[in-house]
Amino acid sequence: MNITGNDPVAQTHKVMQNTKHLVEEAGGEMAHHVKIVVYITDVRHREAVYRTMGSYIILHQRRPSGIDGAGDAGLGAPRMAG
């Protein structure tokens, strides 16, 4: 479960695999995630990190309140990728 190396894609895969393992061990599913906070130390890696995360979960972009008519942040229900 340790995260090693300097490759942001490999680190993201390891984080998501660890998260998936813990969630499933507790009887949940990755689709049950409501919010995931990501801290990226180098913005140049953002696209690769999000693309990698997207192979585990469906990422939803926040939209300004009111655009979807629901009055919320416009977040949809999470779904499994693939």
Buried (B, 14 or more C-beta within 10 A) or exposed (E): EEEEEEEBEEBBBBBBEEBBEEBEEEEEEBEEBEEEEEEEEEEEBEEBBEEBBEEBBBEEEEBEEEEEEEEEEBBEEBEEEE
